[in-house]
Amino acid sequence: MSVRKQYVVDLRSLDNPLGLFKMRLSDPDYLIHGTNKPSGVGLRVSHGCMRLYPENIASLFESAPHGTTVQIVNQPVLVGWRGEVLYLEVHPPLAEDTRDLLSLATEKITAALKRKSVNPLLDQDLIAEIVIQKIGIPIPVNQQDLHLPNYLASARKTLNLVPEKNAEVAAAGR
């Protein structure tokens, strides 16, 4: 697929579910666009569109040339290293995705260990819990005694609001 960029001229972006920018893909069923409801970013809340935070779509719109090739992937299981820490991230799969996510996670973890030529102790119960919960947050799986609820409680929290609202919230001291 390729991108055809379009600036949404409707300046009432707070009322426009596409935000100020949209990028139409060569498949007319798909758009990459902003949103007036950032809480929906990253969720499957539309029929084939990819929503980005307003500041991210603005940046992408400026940097991606017309005709840029786009590849859409479905990866409910992600594994990666940050330094010496191995992370597992599992998202809810698409309804039509029938893969065994625990087997997929195990395969990806095994491949990641081979790439680093290491064999750390892994918490298999934690891996199974991450796959069951499918919360879409990277969780370290090669750290001993990691308790998932405590780890999640200590995670940084973000507030995703329309940029104009951020100033209002800050001014109100909320």
Beta strands, then each sheet from edge to edge (+ up, - down):
strand 1: 3-7
strand 2: 21-25
strand 3: 31-33
strand 4: 50-51
strand 5: 77-82
strand 6: 85-90
strand 7: 139-140
sheet 1: 1+ 2- 3+ 4+
sheet 2: 5+ 6- 7+
end
